[in-house]
Amino acid sequence: MTQEDYRGYGVHFTGIEQAELCPINYPLSQMHPNDVSGKTLVTMISPGTELALYKNGTYPFQPGYSAIFKVDAIGSAVDGIAPGDVVFGTGHHSSIQSMRQKRVHLLPAGLSPEKAVFSRFLMVTMATLATTPARPPARVLVSGLGLVGLTGAMLFKECGYEVHACDPVTQRRAWAEESGITTVFEKAPVDNSKFSGTYSLVLECSGHEQAVLDACKVTRHWGEVVLVGLSWERRTEIYAQELLYLMFHQHLTVRSGWECGIPKYPKKHVGFSTHEQYAGAFRWLVEDKIKVSNLYEKHQPQDIQEIYQTLLHQRQQRPGILLDWR
């Protein structure tokens, strides 16, 4: 392999609402002994995280969230991965990937890149699944039906929970129904006596303050609201007292759902880890228990500015945008 093999293109945010495809270079001579490198097959955009940085960030910035690539070269200390293997990593949107071995996961046989790239989104709610005291067949509400919410709803349903969902966007509710979630609301059913106060767990994936408050209103006593979505900016004039009142009187647990809060690798006295959860996500995807084939549309990286504008104004036909670098 020559250094030419490591020259390519990557997506960069160059200004407010400006995305460009720019030259990048990863010289082979600079590879760390623990590095795994290769040509990208596909990447998937995370609309929530990436649009926040697209609209208001520090530029230039290279975005990324979920990448599948074919290994071309490995460092001298890499073990268990060889050239020709296909792996997952949390890489940038670029035609080349190069990262430490501990950040990549070998794909099992039979798992396509298009499916495997969804493992990153499944990981977000798998962290809650591993840590929540709510157990099947408890009733769960998923609030916010982007990629994380949709895959999370399917995950919890597959695990035996009774799953309901809500989102103010009509198209998102339709995507949830297509995915097998039959009870879907425009917003949390605060005024519906049949459902309000019956949820053992609410996965709040929208990051909207009103949605968090509504989640607390529909959760049963001693229930749990997990903040899966991040509020990147203030959108309401809600006071903290409203939330605190509900938490106190309904004995609620409201906590972070940030997936980075769990161990990356197995530990002696912890029964779950990111590494093990990726293996589980791959298994569910390869067995088609989490169906994602209708959740994305495929695009070429050359159209990157138009793609982010489409996501920004919610004009896409499917919730996910997959970039094909082949």
C-alpha positions, 0 to 999 in steps of 0.5 A: 500500500502507498500513501496515495491510498490514504488520500481522499475526501471528508465532510467538513462544516466550514461555517454556519449551515455550510457543509463541504467535501474537502481533501483529507490525508492519512499517511501510512507512515503515521499509523500508530501501532494500535491503528486500524485503517481502510476505505469507507463503505458507508456512514450514517448521519445522526440528525440530532447531534450533527444538525446542532453543530451544523447550525451552531458550532466551531468551524471548521469541524469534521462531523461523524457518528457511525461508519463501516469500513473495510480494513486495508492496513493494521498497526504492528500491535493490532490483534484479532483484525486483519486486512480484508475484514469489515468493521464498525467504528464511530468515525467521521464522514470520510472516504478513509477511516483510521482509528485505534483498534479499541474503537472498532468492532468486527462485523459478523458474517451476513451483516450488511454495511447498510444494516450494521451502521444502525448499531450505533443508534441502537447503542444509545437506548441499549444503555437504558435497557441495561440499567433501567429497573423496569422489566417486561412486560412493563409499559414504556413510552418513547418520546421523539421518533428520530433514528434513536427513538425509532430503533429504541422503540423496536428494541424495547418491543423485541425485549417484551415491553409494551411500547407506545410512542409519541412525536408531533411530526406526522411522518415520524409517527407513520414511520413508527407504525411501519416499524410495528409500533401500533400505539402512537400519539402526537404528544405524551398522553397527559390528558388521556386517563387510560394511559397517563400515569401508567408508564414505568419508563419514558425514553425521552429522545427529543431533548425538548423541555416540554416533552420532558415535563410531559414525560414526568406527567405520564409516568407512574409513581416510582417510575423513571424518565431517562433523558436520551435526547440532549437539549442543545438549546433552550426552547421554552420558558418552563421553570425547574419548579414544575419538574421538581414538583412532579419528581418529588410528589410522584417519587420519580427518577429522572436521569441521563441516558447518555450511553457513554456512562456505561463501561466500554469493556467487561468488568468483574462486577458489572454485567454489561458493557459497550463492547458486549452490547455492540455484539448484541446489536449486531446479532439482532440486526443480522437476524432481522429482529430490528428491521431497518431496511425501510429507515434510510435513504442512500445518497452520494457524499458529493451532495453533502450540502443539499443533504444537510439542508434536506435534514434541517428542513425535514424534507427527507423521505426516510428518517436516516441518511446513509452516505455511500462512499464506495 
